[in-house]
Amino acid sequence: MIVCCLLGIPWTHAFVTSPPPRGRRHPERYATIEAILEDSRVKFDMDIAVFCGGLAFDAYVEPPADSSRWETGSKGWKVAFCSEAFTRNLYQGLVKVKVKKILDLPSNPDGDNAAEQIVTGKGVDACLLVAVLEGHWKEDIDLLEKEQYHDGVLGLTGAAHVGRTSTAWSNVDERASQQSLKQRGEPKPYHIPATWGKGGIAVWPEAPPQDRKQVKESDSPKKGPVTNRSNQFFLYVQDPSTARLVFTVADDNRVGGLVGVGSTHKRLTSLIPKAANAPEQWMDEWKKAMIEQARRKGETDEFEVPAIDPSKLGASWEGKLKLISKPRKKSKQGQIMTGVAAGAAVAGPMGAAAGFVIGNLYEGQVQGVIECELNYLPILPNQAARRPVYTVKGGMPGIDWGELFQKYQSRKSQLSENFSQPSPSVSDIGHKLREMKDLEHCFFVNHDITGGTCAVYRSLEKKVIVVSFRGTCEPVDLFTDTTLVQEPWIEGEDMKDPEIIKVHSGFRTSMDSISRRLKELILATPAPGDDISDYDMLVTGHSLGGALATLFIADIGEHGIDAGRGLPQSKPSDVWWKSIANTLTGQKAADMEDKRPPRPKSLYLYNFGSPRVGNERFRIMFDSLLADGRITQAYRVVNGEDVVARLPRTVNALVFGNVGYDHVGTTVLVKDPSQADDGEPLLWVEGESDDNTCPVRDGIALTNPLSEGSLLADLINATKTVLNDEDNSKNFDLWTKVGSAAMMVTERFKTVSASDLASVLGIDQKFTEREVRIIQSLLEGKAVAHHMEDQYYGSMGRACGYKAVVGEELVELQDT
């Protein structure tokens, strides 16, 4: 009877019972800040929530390409160093690499084919890659020193910083290069073809001084390894006394990417011996140079040594490096045929057989000579480094989370005078955040392929580290990020084992791609002399970022900051201090080789709009970490009808073999401002506000709610289709596209048939009610809109006692 009545969505709410109201037994519960202060049962800390909210959305703002020094690792991740002081903690020097020519290039590079020759011409499309190899990467060192054939930089596993020149395309000659000089003020690199008995040459010409663009030596490199000039880049060095430089000439194929031509490697000190100088030696050298300069000018009376100018320190080398190794040939058909023909001509069939064997074994000679210039610039740790205070705004223009945090502190301090509680903040970490005056943005790490992205901040005065994961940047990913595929949490375990912990495959891949480098850098975040165990750590994120934050804190909570691997694996990991062994922290760690990976003093998770990440076994493991105190707190803030926080959906055994997803931690529901007058509380904390069931958690369905043809699946697919429209993507920003998607989906599904509703009916009524509520929110456009930053900002502002609207001043609400 009910199904027959549900023919039109405008009447659905009249016939379907709403989910159990949140907090209706105490309608006044958390409708005001006063209620939060009065209730001693509440462990949720609004101070932490608002502070983390700002940084969760702030992580969407990527550092400008020309404002930070970037490093690119051998595994595809990139790091922008946003703090000069932090960089000095980690590195002792910079190597500037400037390539001039690559000589004696082979005429027929391995991997070239007809299609490639048509696109770029015949010959090597040469570029130079240089990596700094240091630490205890024995496998990479053995590769370079013991293997005759290898891929050089392209085969390294532990190089933290890789630089690359632009490509000297084989179809660009000197004439085209000079034409570029006239048009752009800078010549293109060009190629001189190989001739009989002489290899090809790649040239990176210098522009004449009158035409050359002005580029300061101290200018920071742009995003990625290439700087303002196409033939030069900077590389960071942890320990110049032991660091190796690995040089690889590569053929830049349009089809198939980079293919190694040949490599060589040198210890930095074998080229620039002075790179091994201690900081005191560099400072003493500067003092002597300044005194000598003053003596020549006759200015020695009352002479004071000026402050050190790092750009005028250092040492250089210029010369040629012969390539000494190469990859194995991928195709030997030509040389085999030549060997067979030559052998047959000399000794008939037996000679042909011998020629075949010889042709198959022959790898060819190593060709190539690099002509380059190296400059070493020391980074002196005792120089006064700027530590500018970072101002938190948020991801969208017109939003100011930092101001909301400050105003909330002022309002709460005033209100707390009316209550007996001695402190208006629930936790010690909340007090630290209120008093923090030195928040510093240390670095930003991301991976181009997986999209994994994280920003890290610190306060040395309050000993707090904040790890913030960036969420989804494209609206279509709101749905592709929530597919059902799972894989073992511990890499190497049997996926078919029903008893193991399983997590979302895409989330794990994204987190694993940056996890190891992230942990290496976090270990170097404390001030010199401090230990990571002295620091509180806050972990946060929005959307996909919330999922990554959950995986990250689960790893840290169970195993400590194990920088010897990415995410958990069944095979033994490297020693956790391996990659930082040449830093102050690493040397200290190496002396405690038998110690387990370190842990922070406390570990808090406050994320926003996070999807579910793992199965029931993952939830049980996570709950045990909370129970044991290895994770201090874990809260998931969910705004209104945010659909992403309700995905992925659990699929039962009748459909896909029980692909289960469970939320972890405690749900915190905040109210969308437009619904703030319906009698429900502005803030509801699961298990702390009352004993009601959390409406964000799944029930049990008889059938798959996302199966093909079901209404919920159709609505999600329709929303995804609209958001994925290429024309729409080019012309509008994220927030405009979301609004457009909501209107188009609403227009498409104005009515719902009885069979549509039957597709979401399950044996559990509460589950069905929740599914219908999601359908209604999708139809009204709320499901996606409530996931956006402006809606979270408004809801959190309302819970703090302020009207928070994008582009407007915060207004205190007197009736809250």
C-alpha positions, -999 to +999 in steps of 0.1 A: +000+000+000+028+024+009+047+015-023+016+024-044+015+058-027+051+066-035+046+075-071+058+111-069+088+122-049+071+155-038+049+133-015+075+108-004+081+125+029+044+123+038+044+085+037+079+074+048+088+074+084+119+095+091+150+080+107+151+081+144+155+118+153+189+128+166+187+140+202+149+146+202+148+134+238+169+164+247+160+191+221+181+216+238+212+194+235+240+212+218+217+238+204+240+263+221+276+267+230+265+268+266+252+233+263+286+221+250+304+237+280+280+223+305+280+187+295+310+169+311+303+137+291+314+153+258+350+144+248+346+159+213+367+191+213+353+219+191+386+238+194+404+209+176+375+205+151+375+241+139+413+243+138+415+210+118+386+222+096+406+251+084+437+230+076+416+202+060+404+226+034+435+247+033+453+216+019+434+222-014+456+252-020+488+239-037+519+260-033+526+281-064+551+265-087+575+294-085+573+301-047+588+270-032+616+247-038+604+214-052+620+179-052+609+151-074+615+115-062+623+084-082+589+070-073+569+098-088+561+119-057+570+156-054+577+177-024+574+215-021+594+229+008+574+258+021+596+267+051+632+278+049+637+268+086+624+233+080+646+228+049+677+237+070+667+209+095+667+184+067+695+193+042+731+206+043+734+218+008+722+224-028+738+212-060+730+233-091+734+212-122+738+229-156+742+208-187+759+222-218+761+192-243+757+155-245+782+141-270+785+108-289+749+098-288+739+066-306+723+070-341+697+043-336+685+043-299+669+013-285+631+017-284+629+039-315+603+029-340+588+042-372+560+061-354+585+077-331+608+088-360+578+103-378+569+124-347+603+135-335+628+125-362+656+100-362+681+099-333+681+103-296+657+129-282+681+135-254+675+147-218+696+144-187+684+131-154+705+135-122+696+120-089+711+124-054+715+090-038+723+089-001+713+072+031+715+034+035+701+024+001+723-007-003+702-021-032+707+011-052+744+012-045+748-024-055+729-018-087+753+010-096+786-006-085+780-043-093+755-045-122+769-040-157+736-033-173+709-011-156+686+018-161+705+043-139+682+070-124+652+053-139+659+021-119+666+037-085+643+030-056+655+054-029+665+087-046+647+115-028+655+141-054+657+137-092+662+166-115+658+167-153+666+190-182+643+198-210+646+176-241+668+183-271+644+170-298+661+153-327+639+173-352+650+207-338+682+219-354+704+249-347+685+271-371+652+264-352+670+271-320+682+305-332+646+313-344+634+306-308+660+330-295+646+358-317+610+351-308+613+342-271+646+356-260+659+322-253+671+294-277+657+259-277+680+230-271+688+213-304+702+181-320+731+175-343+726+142-361+752+114-360+775+110-389+798+081-400+821+074-371+808+102-350+778+101-326+750+126-324+752+157-302+725+174-280+732+210-273+716+234-247+729+268-259+734+299-238+715+330-249+738+360-255+740+383-224+720+411-241+692+386-250+692+363-220+663+366-196+673+378-162+674+348-138+688+352-104+710+324-091+689+323-059+655+320-076+636+290-065+631+262-090+596+259-105+573+229-099+591+197-108+628+194-114+631+220-142+639+256-132+637+289-150+663+277-175+657+245-195+692+232-189+696+237-152+680+226-119+688+223-082+691+191-061+690+189-023+718+170-004+715+156+031+751+146+036+775+159+009+804+138+024+787+105+013+762+115-013+764+101-048+753+118-080+738+095-106+737+108-142+714+092-168+710+102-204+675+092-216+657+091-249+624+110-245+600+090-266+566+105-274+553+070-274+564+050-244+581+077-222+618+078-212+642+051-222+677+049-208+706+055-231+735+053-206+745+063-171+774+071-148+778+080-111+802+099-090+806+108-053+799+145-049+832+150-031+852+133-059+840+162-081+838+190-055+860+181-025+850+212-006+814+200-005+825+179+026+834+211+045+817+214+079+796+245+085+823+260+106+847+258+077+824+276+054+819+304+079+856+306+086+862+308+048+837+336+045+853+356+074+888+353+058+874+363+024+857+394+038+888+404+058+910+400+027+885+421+007+886+448+033+924+447+035+927+453-003+904+483+000+923+496+030+892+493+053+906+472+081+902+497+109+871+488+130+861+463+103+831+441+111+825+409+092+791+413+074+764+386+076+770+356+054+756+357+019+750+320+011+749+326-026+786+337-025+797+306-007+803+272-022+825+255-048+821+244-084+833+218-110+831+218-148+841+191-172+830+159-190+816+127-176+817+095-197+788+071-195+799+037-181+767+016-181+736+011-202+703-008-201+701-042-218+688-040-253+651-046-256+652-056-293+681-076-308+665-087-340+687-065-362+720-076-347+709-112-346+702-112-383+735-094-390+753-121-369+736-149-387+744-135-421+781-128-412+785-163-397+769-180-427+792-162-451+823-173-432+814-209-420+781-219-435+753-233-413+776-237-383+788-202-387+752-190-389+743-208-356+774-192-339+764-158-353+729-162-339+743-169-304+768-140-306+741-116-319+718-126-290+744-121-264+759-088-277+746-058-258+764-031-278+789-005-265+781+023-240+780+056-259+777+091-245+796+119-228+780+146-206+795+181-206+782+200-176+789+223-147+781+217-110+779+243-083+776+233-046+759+258-022+760+250+015+729+255+037+742+267+070+720+255+099+730+282+123+719+310+100+688+329+112+661+313+090+627+329+086+598+311+102+568+332+090+536+324+109+511+307+086+477+322+083+449+296+078+421+307+054+407+276+037+403+263+001+376+287-013+380+324-017+358+343+008+362+317+036+383+324+067+385+294+090+413+312+110+390+341+119+362+317+128+386+299+152+396+331+168+361+344+172+349+311+186+377+313+213+366+349+222+329+339+224+336+308+244+359+326+269+331+351+276+305+324+280+327+302+302+327+329+329+290+320+335+299+284+342+318+266+370+342+248+347+377+262+352+386+258+315+364+263+284+385+237+265+381+200+269+416+188+261+452+199+267+458+200+230+428+224+227+446+248+250+478+246+229+458+255+198+442+285+214+477+298+225+495+289+193+513+318+177+539+301+155+521+278+131+545+270+102+537+254+069+566+230+065+560+210+032+535+198+007+538+163-009+518+149-037+518+122-064+507+131-099+494+096-109+475+086-077+465+120-066+476+114-030+483+148-015+493+160+020+504+192+037+523+193+070+524+221+096+541+225+129+544+246+160+578+243+177+567+264+207+537+242+215+552+210+200+523+202+177+525+186+142+494+188+119+491+164+090+464+174+065+454+153+035+438+169+005+405+156-008+389+153-042+395+182-066+372+170-094+335+166-086+332+134-107+357+118-083+332+121-055+317+090-070+346+072-086+364+074-053+337+053-037+338+022-058+336-011-040+369-028-048+389-039-018+424-053-012+443-065+019+453-038+044+486-057+048+502-061+014+510-097+006+481-113+025+457-136+007+427-116-006+406-147-005+410-151+033+377-139+048+394-132+081+419-106+070+416-068+072+405-053+038+404-017+027+393+003-003+418-004-031+419+031-045+423+048-011+452+024-002+470+029-035+468+067-031+480+067+005+508+041-002+522+063-031+532+091-007+533+073+027+570+065+030+583+099+019+557+116+041+569+096+072+605+103+064+598+141+064+576+140+094+605+124+114+625+155+105+598+179+116+607+184+153+632+211+162+669+201+164+673+183+198+636+175+201+622+140+197+589+132+179+577+116+211+575+152+226+550+163+200+512+160+197+500+150+162+467+161+146+456+143+115+428+157+093+414+157+058+382+163+038+365+138+014+392+115-001+416+133+023+395+120+052+399+085+039+437+089+036+439+104+070+421+073+084+445+049+068+475+070+078+465+072+115+457+035+116+493+027+103+509+052+127+487+040+156+496+004+152+532+005+140+546+039+149+562+061+122+578+033+102+596+051+074+611+019+062+581+012+041+548+027+028+517+011+043+518-022+062+533-052+043+539-088+051+576-088+041+601-072+065+605-034+060+637-015+059+650+001+090+628+031+097+656+056+098+671+044+065+663+075+044+671+101+070+703+084+082+724+114+072+703+140+090+707+149+127+676+129+135+688+099+114+722+098+130+705+098+164+682+070+153+710+049+138+726+048+173+694+031+185+692+005+158+673-020+179+645+006+187+611+003+172+597+031+150+590+062+172+555+075+181+541+110+187+531+119+222+494+118+212+475+111+180+442+128+171+420+122+140+394+149+131+382+145+095+354+159+075+330+142+050+351+111+050+339+080+031+342+045+047+376+030+041+376-007+053+357-037+063+345-048+097+379-063+105+395-029+099+369-013+122+377-038+149+414-032+146+409+006+146+386+004+177+414-016+195+439+012+188+415+037+204+408+014+233+446+009+239+452+047+237+475+043+207+450+066+189+439+093+214+407+104+196+390+098+163+360+118+151+343+121+117+325+153+112+295+150+088+275+179+075+238+174+069+230+150+041+266+147+028+264+117+006+301+110+004+302+103+042+276+075+035+297+058+008+309+032-002+277+011+005+279-023+020+271-051-004+257-083+011+266-120+005+238-125-020+253-101-045+291-097-045+303-120-017+299-097+013+320-066+003+316-048+036+324-013+046+323+001+082+329+036+095+355+039+122+357+064+151+329+085+163+303+104+141+298+141+147+268+155+129+266+192+122+235+209+109+233+227+076+223+263+084+192+261+061+179+233+083+189+247+117+153+256+127+138+222+125+141+214+162+171+191+159+204+200+175+232+219+157+258+194+169+253+157+177+281+134+189+276+097+186+277+080+220+282+113+238+250+134+231+226+105+238+222+068+231+205+071+197+217+051+167+240+069+143+221+076+110+253+076+090+262+040+096+247+012+074+221-013+084+218-046+066+201-048+032+187-079+015+198-068-019+226-046-033+214-009-031+238+000-059+229-028-083+223-019-119+188-005-124+182+006-088+171+041-082+201+050-060+226+037-086+208+056-114+209+088-094+246+085-085+254+076-121+234+105-134+252+129-111+286+114-121+277+118-158+269+155-154+300+162-134+322+144-159+309+164-189+341+178-205+325+211-217+311+217-183+345+210-167+363+235-189+340+264-182+331+262-145+349+258-112+342+229-088+314+247-069+296+259-100+297+224-115+282+209-083+252+233-085+247+226-122+248+188-115+222+192-087+198+211-110+202+187-139+197+155-118+167+170-101+151+178-135+159+143-148+143+125-118+112+146-109+092+115-102+099+081-087+079+050-095+069+022-072+095-001-088+122+025-083+115+025-046+113-012-045+149-013-057+161+001-024+137-018-001+155-042+023+146-065+051+157-039+076+133-009+078+159+015+092+182+007+063+154+014+038+146+047+055+182+058+053+183+049+016+152+069+009+167+098+027+198+096+005+176+095-026+157+126-014+189+145-008+202+135-042+170+148-059+172+180-040+209+185-047+218+185-011+238+152-012+267+167-031+262+203-020+265+194+017+299+179+009+314+212-002+335+235+019+311+264+020+284+241+036+308+228+062+320+263+069+284+274+074+274+245+096+305+247+118+301+284+121+265+279+132+276+254+158+301+279+171+275+307+173+282+325+141+266+330+107+294+320+083+287+328+047+312+328+018+324+364+011+307+379+041+319+389+076+312+365+104+281+376+123+275+365+159+241+348+164+225+361+196+198+335+198+222+305+199 
